[in-house]
Amino acid sequence: MVMRKAVICTLFVFISANMMSQTQVIAHRGFWDTQGSAQNSIASLLKADSINCYGCEFDVRMSSDGKLIVIHDAIHGLTSIKKNTADTLTRLKLKNGESLPLLSEYLQKGTELKTRLILELKKLSTPELETKAIEQIISLVSKMQLEPRMEYISFSLHAVKEFIRLAPQGTPIYYLNGDLSPQELKAIGCTGPDYNSKVFKKNPEWITECHSLGLKVNVWTVNSEEDMQWLIKHKVDFITTDRPLVLRNLLKNY
């Protein structure tokens, strides 16, 4: 076990050391705005991988029976995610006809691909439920040997701290809420901020400060070319977007 953790940590260091300095593209809820795809579908994961995105972001919630479901909204159609069992939820359909995927199904498909898996745990009803969900996530990722390709994000500060505590050392973990300074993120062991673009427009000095502290900077959800160009010029590390092809084409000019 000690040897395995050492190998995992070495892989994280190798990946970080060899990461391109240019801004990287993360597909928000996968590459969904294209034929045959849908937000948080397995198709959107496949399509994000097919266009060589650095990462594919997706959302995770918990069913009433404690199973993890890949879905953004708390209610799908008229069906509450937290009030229904996984059996009920996986019978529901996404816009492309796919069933709502279990996290296990989504990650299993991810083992066949190369894009990094950017897992957002949505806020759950209690801190205890968030810890339970994170324990499940870490266990499932370990069984599938996906640790070197996982990154975790959340609006819940409790969830972020639990990911930091439970994930293998060196796992990229970002906070989404936008209310902590770079120094505060560094102090809790976060990889960096993953904040809305408006936060960085208001506090552009935070980008430089993050880099001086050894933190990475991700920005969501950036769909205008003007905002993309501003962030590229300010040398953010990652941009999360619903328009990955547009961003990739812009990056060719830098």
Secondary structure by P-SEA (a helix, b strand, c coil): caaaaaaaaaaaaaaaaaccccbbbbbccccccccccccccaaaaaaaaaacccbbbbcccccccccccccccccccccccccccaaaaaacccccccccccaaaaaaaaaaccccccccccccccaaaaaaaaaaaaaaaaaacccccbbbbcccaaaaaaaaaccccccbbbbccccccaaaaaaaccccccccaaaaaaccaaaaaaaaacbbbbbcccccaaaaaaaaaacccbbbcccaaaaaaaaccc
